[in-house]
Amino acid sequence: MLYYLLLFAVAVLPVVVLMIYIYRQDKYQKEPIKSLAKAFIGGMIAIPLDILIVTGLDLVLGETVFAQTVFFSAFMEAGIPEELCKFIIFMIFIWNDKNFDEYFDGIVYATFIGLGFACVENIEYVFSYGVQTGVVRALLSVPGHFLFGVVMGYFLSMAKFHSEKRGTYLWSGLLLSMLAHGLFDWLLMIASYLPIIGGIIYIIFLWGDIKLWKLGLKYINKQQENSRMQAQEAMAADMDYQISSTETGYDTEYKQIDWNAGDRQ
């Protein structure tokens, strides 16, 4: 019993850590817990949808030479369908949610969807292959889903608040997250399938992973700044909030975490 509790902890802990991290980065209007739960559960729901799509692809292409390639496994069975399912869930569950009302929200909700997906996937892998697999996935796969969510969420926020370029931003979010996910898996798979040069490929993978982290943090910082400007503009436009910046703290410091954040009015 204790061993299974350990497996569960190893599988779930990295997901929880990353959820807390991104929640803390939401500096101005905390998202209500029920909306975050909806996004997280939506990520879980994306799993059977993904299985359905991959099963269909395997039925159609399973006997072809293409289906035997590493590219097919990395992109057609992982990167493309998984990110497509997360995108669909976002558009169904979050896009019209009244709480999706600032730039940083797109990143928060997309990462919660990605982490909901990663949580189910991680539990399956850890219970099947053990603690060692859980440790490796905690360092690579779970943060990967988190970062793919940051990329997608950045562009979905831009699409939400820039209707003149909505189509471009929507496609950018979907395609870039697919590309990042596919390359992530492809490099890992190639490194294991080609042992002679696997070390070199793995170094390339680590370089790419660092670059992905830098990009993710850049997008997080960018949308934090956009949300700050958005909050200041909203306050300036509201004549009922003639309060000095010293009293509000908007210009000098971030809001503290509000675990009781509720729906927007």
Secondary structure, 3 states (H helix, E strand, C coil): CHHHHHHHHHHHHHHHHHHHHHHHHCCCCCCCHHHHHHHHHHHHHHHHHHHHHHHHHHHHHCCCCHHHCHHHHHHHHHHHHHHHHHHHHHHHHCCCCCCCCCHHHHHHHHHHHHHHHHHHHHHHHHHHHCHHHHHHHHHCHHHHHHHHHHHHHHHHHHHHHCHHHHHHHHHHHHHHHHHHHHHHHHHHHHHHHCCCCHHHHHHHHHHHHHHHHHHHHHHHHHHHHHHHHHHHHHHHHCCCCCCCHHHHCCCCCCCCCCCCCCCCC
